[in-house]
């Protein structure tokens, strides 16, 4: 075991509590697939040398 169990849960215990927020309900079924398609294929952003940008990329 790496480190003693006395330190278990240290980080979670010291992070400030943030209340859950209200969110709009997500579209589902056909409508959600349509959003996915548009996100992935219609406005494809390329970066640099003709490579597609990944969905998690935060580069401007």
PDB file of N, CA, C and O in Angstrom:
ATOM      1  N   UNK A   1       0.854  -1.189   0.000  1.00  0.00           N
ATOM      2  CA  UNK A   1       0.000   0.000   0.000  1.00  0.00           C
ATOM      3  C   UNK A   1       0.890   1.239   0.000  1.00  0.00           C
ATOM      4  O   UNK A   1       1.851   1.324   0.764  1.00  0.00           O
ATOM      5  N   UNK A   2       0.566   2.179  -0.848  1.00  0.00           N
ATOM      6  CA  UNK A   2       1.353   3.414  -0.919  1.00  0.00           C
ATOM      7  C   UNK A   2       0.809   4.423   0.081  1.00  0.00           C
ATOM      8  O   UNK A   2      -0.247   5.008  -0.157  1.00  0.00           O
ATOM      9  N   UNK A   3       1.483   4.634   1.159  1.00  0.00           N
ATOM     10  CA  UNK A   3       1.037   5.622   2.133  1.00  0.00           C
ATOM     11  C   UNK A   3       0.038   5.040   3.106  1.00  0.00           C
ATOM     12  O   UNK A   3      -0.615   4.035   2.826  1.00  0.00           O
ATOM     13  N   UNK A   4      -0.072   5.686   4.255  1.00  0.00           N
ATOM     14  CA  UNK A   4      -0.934   5.154   5.310  1.00  0.00           C
ATOM     15  C   UNK A   4      -2.397   5.475   5.039  1.00  0.00           C
ATOM     16  O   UNK A   4      -2.720   6.407   4.303  1.00  0.00           O
ATOM     17  N   UNK A   5      -3.265   4.693   5.643  1.00  0.00           N
ATOM     18  CA  UNK A   5      -4.699   4.899   5.459  1.00  0.00           C
ATOM     19  C   UNK A   5      -5.208   6.087   6.260  1.00  0.00           C
ATOM     20  O   UNK A   5      -6.375   6.463   6.146  1.00  0.00           O
ATOM     21  N   UNK A   6      -4.339   6.679   7.069  1.00  0.00           N
ATOM     22  CA  UNK A   6      -4.732   7.863   7.836  1.00  0.00           C
ATOM     23  C   UNK A   6      -5.014   9.039   6.905  1.00  0.00           C
ATOM     24  O   UNK A   6      -5.787   9.939   7.235  1.00  0.00           O
ATOM     25  N   UNK A   7      -4.366   9.016   5.722  1.00  0.00           N
ATOM     26  CA  UNK A   7      -4.540  10.129   4.782  1.00  0.00           C
ATOM     27  C   UNK A   7      -5.688   9.896   3.803  1.00  0.00           C
ATOM     28  O   UNK A   7      -5.911  10.709   2.907  1.00  0.00           O
ATOM     29  N   UNK A   8      -6.412   8.798   3.966  1.00  0.00           N
ATOM     30  CA  UNK A   8      -7.467   8.472   3.006  1.00  0.00           C
ATOM     31  C   UNK A   8      -8.562   9.538   3.028  1.00  0.00           C
ATOM     32  O   UNK A   8      -9.045   9.915   4.096  1.00  0.00           O
ATOM     33  N   UNK A   9      -8.948  10.019   1.858  1.00  0.00           N
ATOM     34  CA  UNK A   9     -10.028  10.995   1.757  1.00  0.00           C
ATOM     35  C   UNK A   9      -9.613  12.415   2.074  1.00  0.00           C
ATOM     36  O   UNK A   9     -10.471  13.279   2.257  1.00  0.00           O
ATOM     37  N   UNK A  10      -8.314  12.679   2.145  1.00  0.00           N
ATOM     38  CA  UNK A  10      -7.826  14.006   2.528  1.00  0.00           C
ATOM     39  C   UNK A  10      -8.287  15.092   1.562  1.00  0.00           C
ATOM     40  O   UNK A  10      -8.826  16.115   1.984  1.00  0.00           O
ATOM     41  N   UNK A  11      -8.079  14.874   0.285  1.00  0.00           N
ATOM     42  CA  UNK A  11      -8.370  15.912  -0.701  1.00  0.00           C
ATOM     43  C   UNK A  11      -9.861  16.212  -0.767  1.00  0.00           C
ATOM     44  O   UNK A  11     -10.263  17.375  -0.784  1.00  0.00           O
ATOM     45  N   UNK A  12     -10.672  15.177  -0.805  1.00  0.00           N
ATOM     46  CA  UNK A  12     -12.114  15.387  -0.882  1.00  0.00           C
ATOM     47  C   UNK A  12     -12.632  16.125   0.349  1.00  0.00           C
ATOM     48  O   UNK A  12     -13.527  16.966   0.255  1.00  0.00           O
ATOM     49  N   UNK A  13     -12.050  15.793   1.514  1.00  0.00           N
ATOM     50  CA  UNK A  13     -12.487  16.424   2.754  1.00  0.00           C
ATOM     51  C   UNK A  13     -12.171  17.913   2.784  1.00  0.00           C
ATOM     52  O   UNK A  13     -12.897  18.685   3.410  1.00  0.00           O
ATOM     53  N   UNK A  14     -11.090  18.328   2.114  1.00  0.00           N
ATOM     54  CA  UNK A  14     -10.707  19.740   2.217  1.00  0.00           C
ATOM     55  C   UNK A  14     -11.194  20.599   1.054  1.00  0.00           C
ATOM     56  O   UNK A  14     -10.953  21.806   1.042  1.00  0.00           O
ATOM     57  N   UNK A  15     -11.879  20.000   0.072  1.00  0.00           N
ATOM     58  CA  UNK A  15     -12.416  20.824  -1.011  1.00  0.00           C
ATOM     59  C   UNK A  15     -13.723  21.455  -0.559  1.00  0.00           C
ATOM     60  O   UNK A  15     -14.515  20.820   0.137  1.00  0.00           O
ATOM     61  N   UNK A  16     -13.952  22.718  -0.958  1.00  0.00           N
ATOM     62  CA  UNK A  16     -15.175  23.398  -0.532  1.00  0.00           C
ATOM     63  C   UNK A  16     -16.415  22.765  -1.151  1.00  0.00           C
ATOM     64  O   UNK A  16     -16.388  22.330  -2.302  1.00  0.00           O
ATOM     65  N   UNK A  17     -17.501  22.716  -0.384  1.00  0.00           N
ATOM     66  CA  UNK A  17     -18.747  22.117  -0.856  1.00  0.00           C
ATOM     67  C   UNK A  17     -19.403  23.067  -1.840  1.00  0.00           C
ATOM     68  O   UNK A  17     -19.554  24.255  -1.559  1.00  0.00           O
ATOM     69  N   UNK A  18     -19.791  22.545  -2.990  1.00  0.00           N
ATOM     70  CA  UNK A  18     -20.492  23.351  -3.984  1.00  0.00           C
ATOM     71  C   UNK A  18     -21.845  22.705  -4.226  1.00  0.00           C
ATOM     72  O   UNK A  18     -21.924  21.518  -4.540  1.00  0.00           O
ATOM     73  N   UNK A  19     -22.912  23.488  -4.080  1.00  0.00           N
ATOM     74  CA  UNK A  19     -24.262  22.952  -4.254  1.00  0.00           C
ATOM     75  C   UNK A  19     -24.497  22.561  -5.703  1.00  0.00           C
ATOM     76  O   UNK A  19     -23.935  23.168  -6.615  1.00  0.00           O
ATOM     77  N   UNK A  20     -25.329  21.548  -5.917  1.00  0.00           N
ATOM     78  CA  UNK A  20     -25.690  21.137  -7.271  1.00  0.00           C
ATOM     79  C   UNK A  20     -26.506  22.250  -7.924  1.00  0.00           C
ATOM     80  O   UNK A  20     -27.273  22.945  -7.257  1.00  0.00           O
ATOM     81  N   UNK A  21     -26.330  22.410  -9.246  1.00  0.00           N
ATOM     82  CA  UNK A  21     -27.052  23.450  -9.967  1.00  0.00           C
ATOM     83  C   UNK A  21     -28.190  22.851 -10.771  1.00  0.00           C
ATOM     84  O   UNK A  21     -28.185  21.666 -11.101  1.00  0.00           O
ATOM     85  N   UNK A  22     -29.166  23.696 -11.079  1.00  0.00           N
ATOM     86  CA  UNK A  22     -30.268  23.276 -11.945  1.00  0.00           C
ATOM     87  C   UNK A  22     -29.751  23.258 -13.386  1.00  0.00           C
ATOM     88  O   UNK A  22     -29.003  24.145 -13.796  1.00  0.00           O
ATOM     89  N   UNK A  23     -30.157  22.245 -14.142  1.00  0.00           N
ATOM     90  CA  UNK A  23     -29.756  22.167 -15.545  1.00  0.00           C
ATOM     91  C   UNK A  23     -30.987  21.962 -16.410  1.00  0.00           C
ATOM     92  O   UNK A  23     -31.985  21.390 -15.974  1.00  0.00           O
ATOM     93  N   UNK A  24     -30.897  22.442 -17.654  1.00  0.00           N
ATOM     94  CA  UNK A  24     -31.957  22.136 -18.606  1.00  0.00           C
ATOM     95  C   UNK A  24     -31.908  20.647 -18.907  1.00  0.00           C
ATOM     96  O   UNK A  24     -30.831  20.051 -18.905  1.00  0.00           O
ATOM     97  N   UNK A  25     -33.051  20.042 -19.164  1.00  0.00           N
ATOM     98  CA  UNK A  25     -33.032  18.615 -19.490  1.00  0.00           C
ATOM     99  C   UNK A  25     -32.423  18.422 -20.870  1.00  0.00           C
ATOM    100  O   UNK A  25     -32.637  19.235 -21.769  1.00  0.00           O
ATOM    101  N   UNK A  26     -31.664  17.345 -21.034  1.00  0.00           N
ATOM    102  CA  UNK A  26     -31.020  17.073 -22.311  1.00  0.00           C
ATOM    103  C   UNK A  26     -32.021  16.490 -23.285  1.00  0.00           C
ATOM    104  O   UNK A  26     -32.950  15.786 -22.891  1.00  0.00           O
ATOM    105  N   UNK A  27     -31.826  16.787 -24.559  1.00  0.00           N
ATOM    106  CA  UNK A  27     -32.656  16.165 -25.585  1.00  0.00           C
ATOM    107  C   UNK A  27     -32.296  14.695 -25.663  1.00  0.00           C
ATOM    108  O   UNK A  27     -31.162  14.320 -25.367  1.00  0.00           O
ATOM    109  N   UNK A  28     -33.245  13.857 -26.058  1.00  0.00           N
ATOM    110  CA  UNK A  28     -32.942  12.434 -26.153  1.00  0.00           C
ATOM    111  C   UNK A  28     -33.515  11.842 -27.426  1.00  0.00           C
ATOM    112  O   UNK A  28     -34.354  12.438 -28.102  1.00  0.00           O
ATOM    113  N   UNK A  29     -33.029  10.644 -27.727  1.00  0.00           N
ATOM    114  CA  UNK A  29     -33.517   9.967 -28.919  1.00  0.00           C
ATOM    115  C   UNK A  29     -33.022  10.614 -30.194  1.00  0.00           C
ATOM    116  O   UNK A  29     -31.848  10.969 -30.309  1.00  0.00           O
ATOM    117  N   UNK A  30     -33.927  10.767 -31.155  1.00  0.00           N
ATOM    118  CA  UNK A  30     -33.589  11.317 -32.460  1.00  0.00           C
ATOM    119  C   UNK A  30     -32.986  12.707 -32.362  1.00  0.00           C
ATOM    120  O   UNK A  30     -32.011  13.012 -33.049  1.00  0.00           O
ATOM    121  N   UNK A  31     -33.549  13.542 -31.522  1.00  0.00           N
ATOM    122  CA  UNK A  31     -33.102  14.927 -31.407  1.00  0.00           C
ATOM    123  C   UNK A  31     -31.665  15.010 -30.900  1.00  0.00           C
ATOM    124  O   UNK A  31     -30.886  15.845 -31.359  1.00  0.00           O
ATOM    125  N   UNK A  32     -31.321  14.145 -29.957  1.00  0.00           N
ATOM    126  CA  UNK A  32     -29.964  14.152 -29.416  1.00  0.00           C
ATOM    127  C   UNK A  32     -28.967  13.669 -30.455  1.00  0.00           C
ATOM    128  O   UNK A  32     -27.873  14.218 -30.583  1.00  0.00           O
ATOM    129  N   UNK A  33     -29.359  12.623 -31.208  1.00  0.00           N
ATOM    130  CA  UNK A  33     -28.488  12.121 -32.277  1.00  0.00           C
ATOM    131  C   UNK A  33     -28.227  13.216 -33.305  1.00  0.00           C
ATOM    132  O   UNK A  33     -27.125  13.311 -33.844  1.00  0.00           O
ATOM    133  N   UNK A  34     -29.222  14.031 -33.574  1.00  0.00           N
ATOM    134  CA  UNK A  34     -29.086  15.122 -34.532  1.00  0.00           C
ATOM    135  C   UNK A  34     -28.056  16.131 -34.038  1.00  0.00           C
ATOM    136  O   UNK A  34     -27.214  16.597 -34.807  1.00  0.00           O
ATOM    137  N   UNK A  35     -28.127  16.465 -32.755  1.00  0.00           N
ATOM    138  CA  UNK A  35     -27.148  17.379 -32.164  1.00  0.00           C
ATOM    139  C   UNK A  35     -25.748  16.787 -32.257  1.00  0.00           C
ATOM    140  O   UNK A  35     -24.794  17.483 -32.602  1.00  0.00           O
ATOM    141  N   UNK A  36     -25.630  15.485 -31.944  1.00  0.00           N
ATOM    142  CA  UNK A  36     -24.339  14.801 -32.020  1.00  0.00           C
ATOM    143  C   UNK A  36     -23.763  14.862 -33.430  1.00  0.00           C
ATOM    144  O   UNK A  36     -22.581  15.151 -33.616  1.00  0.00           O
ATOM    145  N   UNK A  37     -24.609  14.587 -34.418  1.00  0.00           N
ATOM    146  CA  UNK A  37     -24.164  14.593 -35.807  1.00  0.00           C
ATOM    147  C   UNK A  37     -23.640  15.973 -36.184  1.00  0.00           C
ATOM    148  O   UNK A  37     -22.569  16.109 -36.775  1.00  0.00           O
ATOM    149  N   UNK A  38     -24.420  16.997 -35.829  1.00  0.00           N
ATOM    150  CA  UNK A  38     -24.004  18.358 -36.159  1.00  0.00           C
ATOM    151  C   UNK A  38     -22.700  18.728 -35.472  1.00  0.00           C
ATOM    152  O   UNK A  38     -21.835  19.370 -36.068  1.00  0.00           O
ATOM    153  N   UNK A  39     -22.566  18.327 -34.238  1.00  0.00           N
ATOM    154  CA  UNK A  39     -21.361  18.637 -33.478  1.00  0.00           C
ATOM    155  C   UNK A  39     -20.142  17.961 -34.100  1.00  0.00           C
ATOM    156  O   UNK A  39     -19.061  18.548 -34.151  1.00  0.00           O
ATOM    157  N   UNK A  40     -20.316  16.719 -34.576  1.00  0.00           N
ATOM    158  CA  UNK A  40     -19.171  15.956 -35.065  1.00  0.00           C
ATOM    159  C   UNK A  40     -18.823  16.177 -36.528  1.00  0.00           C
ATOM    160  O   UNK A  40     -17.648  16.143 -36.893  1.00  0.00           O
ATOM    161  N   UNK A  41     -19.832  16.405 -37.377  1.00  0.00           N
ATOM    162  CA  UNK A  41     -19.543  16.390 -38.806  1.00  0.00           C
ATOM    163  C   UNK A  41     -19.820  17.675 -39.566  1.00  0.00           C
ATOM    164  O   UNK A  41     -19.160  17.920 -40.576  1.00  0.00           O
ATOM    165  N   UNK A  42     -20.761  18.509 -39.136  1.00  0.00           N
ATOM    166  CA  UNK A  42     -21.094  19.661 -39.968  1.00  0.00           C
ATOM    167  C   UNK A  42     -20.141  20.824 -39.768  1.00  0.00           C
ATOM    168  O   UNK A  42     -19.654  21.394 -40.744  1.00  0.00           O
ATOM    169  N   UNK A  43     -19.863  21.190 -38.517  1.00  0.00           N
ATOM    170  CA  UNK A  43     -18.908  22.285 -38.307  1.00  0.00           C
ATOM    171  C   UNK A  43     -17.598  21.732 -37.757  1.00  0.00           C
ATOM    172  O   UNK A  43     -17.200  22.044 -36.634  1.00  0.00           O
ATOM    173  N   UNK A  44     -16.929  20.900 -38.569  1.00  0.00           N
ATOM    174  CA  UNK A  44     -15.664  20.298 -38.139  1.00  0.00           C
ATOM    175  C   UNK A  44     -14.571  21.355 -38.108  1.00  0.00           C
ATOM    176  O   UNK A  44     -14.340  22.053 -39.096  1.00  0.00           O
ATOM    177  N   UNK A  45     -13.907  21.465 -36.977  1.00  0.00           N
ATOM    178  CA  UNK A  45     -12.807  22.408 -36.841  1.00  0.00           C
ATOM    179  C   UNK A  45     -11.499  21.653 -37.029  1.00  0.00           C
ATOM    180  O   UNK A  45     -11.268  20.623 -36.397  1.00  0.00           O
ATOM    181  N   UNK A  46     -10.648  22.177 -37.903  1.00  0.00           N
ATOM    182  CA  UNK A  46      -9.351  21.535 -38.104  1.00  0.00           C
ATOM    183  C   UNK A  46      -8.274  22.387 -37.445  1.00  0.00           C
ATOM    184  O   UNK A  46      -8.396  23.609 -37.367  1.00  0.00           O
ATOM    185  N   UNK A  47      -7.232  21.738 -36.978  1.00  0.00           N
ATOM    186  CA  UNK A  47      -6.145  22.482 -36.348  1.00  0.00           C
ATOM    187  C   UNK A  47      -4.859  22.220 -37.119  1.00  0.00           C
ATOM    188  O   UNK A  47      -4.494  21.071 -37.368  1.00  0.00           O
ATOM    189  N   UNK A  48      -4.192  23.274 -37.485  1.00  0.00           N
ATOM    190  CA  UNK A  48      -2.863  23.145 -38.075  1.00  0.00           C
ATOM    191  C   UNK A  48      -2.812  22.331 -39.344  1.00  0.00           C
ATOM    192  O   UNK A  48      -3.420  22.705 -40.347  1.00  0.00           O
ATOM    193  N   UNK A  49      -2.085  21.208 -39.318  1.00  0.00           N
ATOM    194  CA  UNK A  49      -1.762  20.448 -40.522  1.00  0.00           C
ATOM    195  C   UNK A  49      -2.890  19.519 -40.955  1.00  0.00           C
ATOM    196  O   UNK A  49      -2.658  18.326 -41.154  1.00  0.00           O
ATOM    197  N   UNK A  50      -4.088  20.033 -41.103  1.00  0.00           N
ATOM    198  CA  UNK A  50      -5.196  19.240 -41.617  1.00  0.00           C
ATOM    199  C   UNK A  50      -5.705  18.161 -40.692  1.00  0.00           C
ATOM    200  O   UNK A  50      -6.433  17.266 -41.121  1.00  0.00           O
ATOM    201  N   UNK A  51      -5.333  18.231 -39.429  1.00  0.00           N
ATOM    202  CA  UNK A  51      -5.805  17.227 -38.477  1.00  0.00           C
ATOM    203  C   UNK A  51      -7.072  17.724 -37.816  1.00  0.00           C
ATOM    204  O   UNK A  51      -7.214  18.914 -37.536  1.00  0.00           O
ATOM    205  N   UNK A  52      -7.996  16.803 -37.567  1.00  0.00           N
ATOM    206  CA  UNK A  52      -9.228  17.194 -36.889  1.00  0.00           C
ATOM    207  C   UNK A  52      -8.968  17.454 -35.420  1.00  0.00           C
ATOM    208  O   UNK A  52      -8.139  16.792 -34.795  1.00  0.00           O
ATOM    209  N   UNK A  53      -9.678  18.418 -34.878  1.00  0.00           N
ATOM    210  CA  UNK A  53      -9.528  18.729 -33.462  1.00  0.00           C
ATOM    211  C   UNK A  53     -10.406  17.787 -32.654  1.00  0.00           C
ATOM    212  O   UNK A  53     -11.552  17.540 -33.029  1.00  0.00           O
ATOM    213  N   UNK A  54      -9.895  17.264 -31.568  1.00  0.00           N
ATOM    214  CA  UNK A  54     -10.664  16.344 -30.744  1.00  0.00           C
ATOM    215  C   UNK A  54     -11.809  17.042 -30.027  1.00  0.00           C
ATOM    216  O   UNK A  54     -11.781  18.263 -29.871  1.00  0.00           O
ATOM    217  N   UNK A  55     -12.818  16.291 -29.587  1.00  0.00           N
ATOM    218  CA  UNK A  55     -13.992  16.873 -28.957  1.00  0.00           C
ATOM    219  C   UNK A  55     -13.714  17.511 -27.597  1.00  0.00           C
ATOM    220  O   UNK A  55     -14.534  18.275 -27.089  1.00  0.00           O
ATOM    221  N   UNK A  56     -12.567  17.200 -27.011  1.00  0.00           N
ATOM    222  CA  UNK A  56     -12.259  17.748 -25.693  1.00  0.00           C
ATOM    223  C   UNK A  56     -11.210  18.846 -25.761  1.00  0.00           C
ATOM    224  O   UNK A  56     -10.696  19.283 -24.731  1.00  0.00           O
ATOM    225  N   UNK A  57     -10.892  19.291 -26.967  1.00  0.00           N
ATOM    226  CA  UNK A  57      -9.849  20.293 -27.136  1.00  0.00           C
ATOM    227  C   UNK A  57     -10.367  21.673 -26.772  1.00  0.00           C
ATOM    228  O   UNK A  57     -11.440  22.075 -27.222  1.00  0.00           O
ATOM    229  N   UNK A  58      -9.611  22.401 -25.960  1.00  0.00           N
ATOM    230  CA  UNK A  58     -10.014  23.746 -25.558  1.00  0.00           C
ATOM    231  C   UNK A  58      -9.181  24.816 -26.248  1.00  0.00           C
ATOM    232  O   UNK A  58      -9.250  25.988 -25.877  1.00  0.00           O
ATOM    233  N   UNK A  59      -8.394  24.427 -27.250  1.00  0.00           N
ATOM    234  CA  UNK A  59      -7.574  25.392 -27.972  1.00  0.00           C
ATOM    235  C   UNK A  59      -8.470  26.341 -28.760  1.00  0.00           C
ATOM    236  O   UNK A  59      -9.468  25.924 -29.348  1.00  0.00           O
ATOM    237  N   UNK A  60      -8.106  27.613 -28.766  1.00  0.00           N
ATOM    238  CA  UNK A  60      -8.936  28.625 -29.423  1.00  0.00           C
ATOM    239  C   UNK A  60      -8.885  28.538 -30.938  1.00  0.00           C
ATOM    240  O   UNK A  60      -9.535  29.328 -31.624  1.00  0.00           O
TER     241      UNK A  60
END
